[in-house]
């Protein structure tokens, strides 16, 4: 498509399309980047510029963009049963089979699935389910849900309240029964502690808050195993065991938001397996359909499910498209590929370790204060001074410079403040990881020149 067509597309977009998480005025001045096609792990814009997609779309296209098996499965389902709901004692084969398969690949205590359309709706469902559980247990005072600062749990009122992003909270009144504790961000908040000590101290903030609120008033703790949108915050290994001990001591539900981590990102099917946790509820979405159809849900542990099922009464919650047959067909095709091609095992044994090795090379760059990975997550911290960890001013400027430099070098790498993050498709090869890292190095070099030019 020529430049004139691109200009028309941008003008129409500016006139009619409001984008998520966007400064509308700023975007319309700059113009949007119009993405027109994709193949394997690459995307292409309207000008024909090609980029290695280091973010798997939006953490979701783990199998890349060329999976005809998923397209075929959705097409077949649309020709058979394009829609029916799961209300009024009805169901359909794709929802039945997908719920069973997700339960089968999960830890043994997670045997029930509630379908939604997104992770945001999944976390709304969590709030409703947690409340219903404690009411049925005759403990109605258990209302408070503890989350973490800088967490991301979606964009609905409930999801954004559970999330811990202050900029979002300034734009609406958050739910009064949600409170937040510090995130386990070792690079930014360690105060001279080694990772193991810091992990325990960060976890103990949970116990402190429980005691402040009173254990009889706390219903649940919700957290991402790895905070994704917050900057790929990978907690020290000491963190999650301490969290588990605290929750067991006070009889509080654990909700793990695996919308980003689930279905192989960490080298395990779910990150709670990697960390040895036993969550009561697990939110999932994104990669369950490889991004080809909207689908999310909640895996419900036996502890909660048995109460919901045995004590009667309607659970007054659900969505028109909960368990949509075409979306479930996409999920079934996605899970089949994950199994048959040993995708998750390959991340754990081959590409995850290889990314860790190559990504670690970036820590020697003068702009990098820390590089870190887990599975096929990666992050680098941009600093002005490596010894003191001083950042560039204003906050976030270095990240935007590096993001643009990354795009100029044919790589999609996301900026979260002054942290650059990646989550490439799980099908990426070691040779393609080499390309990714070389382009990231080139981006850092270009950004360094810009940031030190004045």
C-alpha positions as CSV (number, residue, x, y, z in Angstrom):
1,X,0.0,0.0,0.0
2,X,1.4,3.4,-0.9
3,X,2.0,6.4,1.3
4,X,-1.3,8.1,0.3
5,X,-3.3,5.1,1.4
6,X,-1.3,5.2,4.7
7,X,-2.2,8.8,5.2
8,X,-5.8,8.1,4.6
9,X,-5.8,5.2,7.0
10,X,-4.1,7.4,9.7
11,X,-6.6,10.2,9.2
12,X,-9.6,7.9,9.5
13,X,-8.1,6.3,12.6
14,X,-7.6,9.7,14.2
15,X,-11.1,10.8,13.3
16,X,-13.0,7.7,14.6
17,X,-10.8,5.3,16.6
18,X,-10.1,5.8,20.3
19,X,-7.2,3.5,21.3
20,X,-6.6,1.8,24.7
21,X,-4.1,3.3,27.2
22,X,-3.4,6.3,24.9
23,X,-3.0,10.0,25.1
24,X,-5.4,10.8,22.3
25,X,-4.1,14.2,21.6
26,X,-0.5,13.1,21.4
27,X,-1.4,10.1,19.2
28,X,-3.3,12.1,16.7
29,X,-0.4,14.5,16.3
30,X,2.1,11.7,15.7
31,X,-0.2,9.3,13.7
32,X,-0.7,5.6,14.3
33,X,1.5,2.8,13.0
34,X,-0.8,0.7,10.8
35,X,0.0,-3.0,11.0
36,X,-1.3,-4.8,7.9
37,X,0.0,-8.4,8.0
38,X,2.0,-10.9,10.0
39,X,3.8,-14.1,9.4
40,X,5.6,-16.5,11.8
41,X,7.2,-14.2,14.4
42,X,7.2,-11.0,12.2
43,X,4.7,-8.2,11.7
44,X,4.6,-5.7,8.8
45,X,3.3,-2.2,8.7
46,X,1.5,-0.3,5.9
47,X,4.8,0.9,4.5
48,X,6.2,-2.6,4.2
49,X,8.6,-2.3,7.2
50,X,9.0,-5.6,8.9
51,X,9.6,-6.2,12.6
52,X,10.5,-9.2,14.7
53,X,7.7,-9.2,17.3
54,X,9.4,-9.3,20.6
55,X,6.1,-9.0,22.5
56,X,4.0,-11.8,20.9
57,X,1.4,-9.3,19.9
58,X,0.3,-8.4,23.4
59,X,1.8,-11.4,25.3
60,X,-0.7,-13.6,23.5
61,X,0.6,-14.9,20.1
62,X,2.9,-17.5,21.6
63,X,2.7,-19.7,18.5
64,X,3.2,-16.9,16.1
65,X,1.1,-15.7,13.3
66,X,1.0,-18.6,10.8
67,X,-1.0,-21.3,12.5
68,X,-3.5,-22.4,9.9
69,X,-4.6,-25.2,12.3
70,X,-6.3,-22.6,14.5
71,X,-7.9,-20.8,11.6
72,X,-9.2,-24.1,10.3
73,X,-10.6,-25.1,13.7
74,X,-12.4,-21.8,14.1
75,X,-13.8,-21.9,10.5
76,X,-15.1,-25.5,11.0
77,X,-16.8,-24.5,14.3
78,X,-18.4,-21.4,12.7
79,X,-19.9,-23.7,10.0
80,X,-21.2,-26.1,12.6
81,X,-22.3,-24.1,15.6
82,X,-21.3,-20.4,15.3
83,X,-22.8,-19.5,18.7
84,X,-24.8,-20.8,21.6
85,X,-24.6,-19.6,25.2
86,X,-23.8,-21.6,28.4
87,X,-26.8,-20.1,30.4
88,X,-30.1,-21.9,31.2
89,X,-28.5,-25.4,31.8
90,X,-27.1,-25.5,28.3
91,X,-23.6,-26.2,27.0
92,X,-21.8,-27.3,23.8
93,X,-18.9,-29.6,22.9
94,X,-16.1,-27.1,22.5
95,X,-16.7,-25.6,26.0
96,X,-16.9,-29.0,27.6
97,X,-13.8,-30.3,25.9
98,X,-11.7,-27.2,26.5
99,X,-12.6,-27.0,30.2
100,X,-11.6,-30.6,30.6
101,X,-8.3,-30.2,28.7
102,X,-7.3,-27.0,30.6
103,X,-8.0,-28.8,33.9
104,X,-6.1,-31.9,32.7
105,X,-2.9,-29.8,32.0
106,X,-3.2,-28.0,35.3
107,X,-2.0,-29.0,38.8
108,X,-4.2,-31.8,40.3
109,X,-6.2,-29.6,42.6
110,X,-7.4,-27.3,39.8
111,X,-10.4,-29.1,38.2
112,X,-13.0,-26.5,37.2
113,X,-13.0,-23.7,34.7
114,X,-15.3,-20.6,34.4
115,X,-15.0,-19.0,31.0
116,X,-14.9,-15.3,30.3
117,X,-13.8,-13.2,27.3
118,X,-10.7,-11.7,28.7
119,X,-8.3,-11.6,31.7
120,X,-10.0,-8.4,32.9
121,X,-13.3,-10.2,33.1
122,X,-11.5,-13.2,34.6
123,X,-10.4,-11.0,37.5
124,X,-13.9,-9.6,37.9
125,X,-15.1,-13.2,38.2
126,X,-12.4,-13.8,40.8
127,X,-13.8,-10.9,43.0
128,X,-17.3,-12.3,42.7
129,X,-16.2,-15.9,43.4
130,X,-14.1,-15.0,46.4
131,X,-17.0,-13.1,47.9
132,X,-19.4,-15.9,47.2
133,X,-17.0,-18.5,48.7
134,X,-16.7,-16.8,52.1
135,X,-20.4,-16.0,52.3
136,X,-21.2,-19.7,51.8
137,X,-18.6,-20.5,54.5
138,X,-20.5,-18.2,56.9
139,X,-17.5,-15.8,57.1
140,X,-19.0,-12.7,55.6
141,X,-16.5,-10.4,57.2
142,X,-13.8,-11.7,54.9
143,X,-14.0,-8.9,52.3
144,X,-10.6,-7.4,51.8
145,X,-8.4,-8.4,48.8
146,X,-4.7,-7.6,49.0
147,X,-2.9,-6.9,45.8
148,X,0.5,-5.3,44.9
149,X,1.6,-1.9,43.8
150,X,2.5,-1.7,40.0
151,X,0.5,-4.9,39.4
152,X,-1.7,-5.2,36.3
153,X,-5.0,-7.1,36.6
154,X,-7.1,-5.6,33.8
155,X,-9.0,-2.6,32.8
156,X,-12.5,-3.1,34.2
157,X,-13.4,-1.3,37.4
158,X,-12.7,-4.4,39.5
159,X,-9.6,-5.3,37.5
160,X,-8.1,-1.9,37.6
161,X,-8.8,-1.6,41.3
162,X,-7.0,-4.9,41.9
163,X,-4.1,-3.5,39.8
164,X,-1.7,-1.3,41.5
165,X,-0.9,1.4,38.9
166,X,-1.2,4.8,40.4
167,X,-1.7,6.6,37.1
168,X,-4.8,4.5,36.5
169,X,-6.1,4.9,40.0
170,X,-6.1,8.7,39.6
171,X,-8.8,8.5,36.9
172,X,-11.6,6.7,38.9
173,X,-12.6,5.7,42.4
174,X,-11.2,2.3,43.2
175,X,-13.1,-0.4,45.0
176,X,-12.9,0.2,48.8
177,X,-12.2,-3.4,49.7
178,X,-8.9,-3.6,47.7
179,X,-5.6,-2.6,49.3
180,X,-2.0,-2.8,48.0
181,X,1.4,-3.7,49.3
182,X,4.9,-3.2,47.8
183,X,6.0,-5.2,44.8
184,X,9.0,-7.5,45.0
185,X,11.1,-5.3,42.7
186,X,14.7,-6.1,43.7
187,X,16.5,-3.8,41.2
188,X,14.5,-0.8,42.2
189,X,13.8,-1.3,45.9
190,X,16.4,-3.6,47.5
191,X,17.9,-1.0,49.9
192,X,21.2,-2.9,49.8
193,X,19.7,-6.3,50.5
194,X,20.8,-9.4,48.6
195,X,17.9,-11.0,46.6
196,X,17.2,-13.8,49.0
197,X,16.8,-11.5,52.0
198,X,14.9,-9.0,49.9
199,X,12.4,-11.6,48.7
200,X,11.6,-12.6,52.3
201,X,11.2,-9.0,53.4
202,X,9.0,-8.2,50.4
203,X,6.8,-11.2,51.3
204,X,6.5,-10.2,54.9
205,X,4.8,-7.0,53.9
206,X,1.8,-9.2,53.2
207,X,1.7,-10.5,56.8
208,X,2.0,-7.0,58.1
209,X,-1.0,-5.8,56.1
210,X,-3.0,-8.9,57.1
211,X,-2.3,-8.1,60.8
212,X,-3.3,-4.4,60.2
213,X,-6.6,-5.4,58.6
214,X,-7.3,-8.3,60.9
215,X,-7.1,-11.9,59.5
216,X,-10.9,-12.3,59.8
217,X,-11.4,-9.5,57.3
218,X,-9.0,-10.6,54.6
219,X,-10.5,-12.8,51.8
220,X,-7.6,-13.2,49.3
221,X,-4.2,-12.2,48.0
222,X,-3.9,-11.7,44.2
223,X,-0.7,-11.5,42.3
224,X,1.0,-12.2,39.0
225,X,3.7,-14.8,39.4
226,X,5.9,-12.4,37.3
227,X,4.6,-8.9,37.0
228,X,4.4,-8.4,33.2
229,X,3.1,-4.9,32.3
230,X,4.8,-3.6,35.5
231,X,8.2,-4.3,33.9
232,X,8.7,-8.1,34.0
233,X,9.3,-8.0,37.7
234,X,10.7,-11.5,38.5
235,X,10.6,-12.0,42.3
236,X,13.6,-13.6,44.1
237,X,13.3,-17.3,44.7
238,X,12.7,-16.7,48.4
239,X,9.5,-14.7,47.8
240,X,6.8,-17.2,46.8
241,X,7.6,-19.8,49.5
242,X,7.2,-17.1,52.2
243,X,3.9,-15.9,50.6
244,X,2.6,-19.5,50.7
245,X,3.5,-19.9,54.3
246,X,1.8,-16.7,55.3
247,X,-1.5,-17.4,53.5
248,X,-1.7,-20.9,54.9
249,X,-1.2,-19.5,58.4
250,X,-4.1,-17.1,58.1
251,X,-6.5,-19.1,56.0
252,X,-6.5,-16.7,53.1
253,X,-7.2,-17.6,49.4
254,X,-4.4,-17.3,46.9
255,X,-5.3,-15.9,43.4
256,X,-2.5,-16.1,40.8
257,X,-3.1,-14.0,37.7
258,X,-1.6,-16.1,34.9
259,X,-3.0,-14.1,32.0
260,X,0.5,-13.4,30.8
261,X,2.5,-16.3,32.4
262,X,0.1,-19.1,31.5
263,X,0.5,-21.7,28.8
264,X,4.3,-22.0,28.7
265,X,5.9,-18.5,29.1
266,X,8.0,-19.6,32.1
267,X,8.9,-23.0,30.8
268,X,6.1,-24.7,32.7
269,X,2.5,-24.8,31.5
270,X,1.6,-22.4,34.4
271,X,4.0,-20.3,36.4
272,X,2.5,-21.6,39.7
273,X,4.1,-24.9,38.9
274,X,7.5,-23.2,38.4
275,X,7.2,-21.6,41.8
276,X,5.7,-24.6,43.6
277,X,2.5,-22.8,44.6
278,X,-1.0,-24.1,45.1
279,X,-3.3,-21.3,44.1
280,X,-7.1,-21.4,44.9
281,X,-7.9,-19.5,41.7
282,X,-5.9,-18.9,38.5
283,X,-6.9,-16.3,36.0
284,X,-6.0,-17.1,32.3
285,X,-6.5,-15.6,28.9
286,X,-4.3,-14.4,26.0
287,X,-2.2,-17.4,24.9
288,X,-5.0,-19.9,25.5
289,X,-6.2,-19.2,21.9
290,X,-2.8,-17.8,20.6
291,X,-4.6,-14.5,20.4
292,X,-6.7,-15.7,17.5
293,X,-10.0,-15.4,19.4
294,X,-10.9,-13.5,22.6
295,X,-11.1,-16.0,25.5
296,X,-10.3,-15.9,29.2
297,X,-11.3,-17.7,32.3
298,X,-10.7,-18.8,35.9
299,X,-9.3,-22.1,37.0
300,X,-11.0,-22.9,40.2
301,X,-9.4,-25.0,42.9
302,X,-11.2,-27.9,44.6
303,X,-11.3,-26.0,47.9
304,X,-13.4,-23.3,46.3
305,X,-15.3,-25.4,43.8
306,X,-16.6,-27.9,46.4
307,X,-18.1,-25.1,48.4
308,X,-19.7,-23.4,45.4
309,X,-21.1,-26.7,44.2
310,X,-22.3,-28.2,47.4
311,X,-23.9,-25.4,49.3
312,X,-26.5,-24.4,46.7
313,X,-27.8,-21.1,45.5
314,X,-27.2,-19.4,42.2
315,X,-23.9,-17.8,41.4
316,X,-25.3,-14.7,39.7
317,X,-22.5,-13.9,37.3
318,X,-21.6,-14.6,33.7
319,X,-21.2,-13.2,30.1
320,X,-23.1,-13.7,26.9
321,X,-20.0,-15.0,25.2
322,X,-18.6,-17.1,28.2
323,X,-17.2,-20.2,26.5
324,X,-18.0,-19.0,22.9
325,X,-17.8,-22.1,20.7
326,X,-15.5,-20.5,18.1
327,X,-13.2,-19.2,20.8
328,X,-13.1,-22.6,22.5
329,X,-12.3,-24.2,19.2
330,X,-9.4,-21.9,18.9
331,X,-8.3,-22.9,22.4
332,X,-8.5,-26.6,21.6
333,X,-6.4,-26.1,18.5
334,X,-3.9,-24.1,20.4
335,X,-3.5,-26.6,23.2
336,X,-3.1,-29.4,20.6
337,X,-0.1,-27.6,19.0
338,X,1.4,-27.0,22.4
339,X,1.2,-30.7,23.2
340,X,2.2,-32.2,19.8
341,X,5.1,-29.8,19.2
342,X,6.4,-30.0,22.8
343,X,6.5,-26.2,22.8
344,X,6.6,-25.7,26.6
345,X,9.3,-28.4,27.1
346,X,11.4,-26.7,24.4
347,X,11.2,-23.3,26.2
348,X,12.3,-25.0,29.5
349,X,15.2,-27.0,28.0
350,X,16.4,-25.1,25.0
351,X,15.2,-21.6,24.1
352,X,14.7,-20.3,27.7
353,X,18.3,-21.1,28.7
354,X,19.6,-19.8,25.4
355,X,17.7,-16.5,25.8
356,X,19.1,-16.2,29.3
357,X,22.7,-16.7,28.0
358,X,22.3,-14.2,25.2
359,X,20.3,-11.6,27.1
360,X,22.9,-11.6,29.9
361,X,25.3,-10.1,27.4
362,X,23.4,-6.9,27.4
363,X,24.3,-6.1,31.0
364,X,27.7,-5.0,29.9
365,X,26.2,-2.2,27.8
366,X,26.8,1.3,29.3
367,X,23.0,2.0,29.3
368,X,22.0,-1.2,31.1
369,X,21.8,-1.5,34.9
370,X,20.4,-5.0,35.0
371,X,19.3,-7.7,32.6
372,X,17.0,-10.5,33.7
373,X,15.1,-13.4,32.2
374,X,12.8,-16.3,33.2
375,X,11.7,-18.7,30.4
376,X,10.9,-16.4,27.5
377,X,10.5,-13.3,29.6
378,X,13.2,-10.7,29.4
379,X,13.9,-7.2,30.8
380,X,16.7,-4.6,30.9
381,X,16.9,-1.6,33.2
382,X,18.0,1.6,31.5
383,X,20.3,3.7,33.7
384,X,22.4,6.9,33.4
385,X,25.0,5.6,35.9
386,X,25.6,1.9,36.2
387,X,27.3,2.1,39.6
388,X,24.7,4.3,41.3
389,X,21.7,3.1,39.2
390,X,20.8,6.8,38.6
391,X,18.1,7.1,36.0
392,X,17.7,9.6,33.1
393,X,15.4,12.5,33.6
394,X,12.5,12.8,33.2
395,X,11.3,9.4,34.2
396,X,10.4,7.3,31.2
397,X,12.2,9.4,28.6
398,X,15.0,6.8,28.2
399,X,12.5,4.1,27.6
400,X,10.7,6.0,24.9
401,X,14.0,6.8,23.2
402,X,15.0,3.1,23.3
403,X,11.6,1.9,22.2
404,X,11.8,4.1,19.0
405,X,15.4,2.9,18.4
406,X,14.2,-0.6,18.7
407,X,11.5,-0.1,16.1
408,X,14.1,1.6,13.8
409,X,16.1,-1.5,14.1
410,X,13.2,-3.8,13.2
411,X,12.4,-5.1,16.7
412,X,9.2,-4.7,18.8
413,X,10.5,-4.2,22.3
414,X,8.2,-2.6,24.9
415,X,9.1,0.3,27.3
416,X,7.6,0.2,30.8
417,X,9.0,3.4,32.2
418,X,12.7,3.0,31.8
419,X,12.6,-0.8,31.7
420,X,12.6,-2.5,28.3
421,X,10.8,-5.8,28.2
422,X,10.3,-8.7,25.8
423,X,8.2,-11.7,25.6
424,X,8.8,-13.3,22.2
425,X,6.7,-16.1,20.7
426,X,7.4,-19.4,22.2
427,X,8.2,-20.8,18.8
428,X,11.2,-18.6,18.4
429,X,14.4,-20.5,17.5
430,X,17.9,-20.0,18.9
431,X,18.9,-18.5,15.6
432,X,16.0,-16.0,15.8
433,X,17.0,-15.2,19.4
434,X,20.4,-14.2,18.0
435,X,18.6,-11.8,15.7
436,X,16.5,-10.5,18.5
437,X,19.5,-9.8,20.8
438,X,21.6,-8.2,18.0
439,X,18.7,-5.9,17.2
440,X,18.3,-5.1,20.9
441,X,22.0,-4.3,21.1
442,X,21.7,-2.0,18.0
443,X,18.8,-0.2,19.7
444,X,20.7,0.3,22.9
445,X,23.6,1.7,20.9
446,X,21.4,4.2,19.1
447,X,19.5,5.1,22.3
448,X,22.8,5.7,24.1
449,X,24.0,8.1,21.4
450,X,20.8,10.1,21.7
451,X,20.7,10.1,25.5
452,X,24.3,11.2,25.8
453,X,24.4,13.7,23.0
454,X,23.4,16.7,25.2
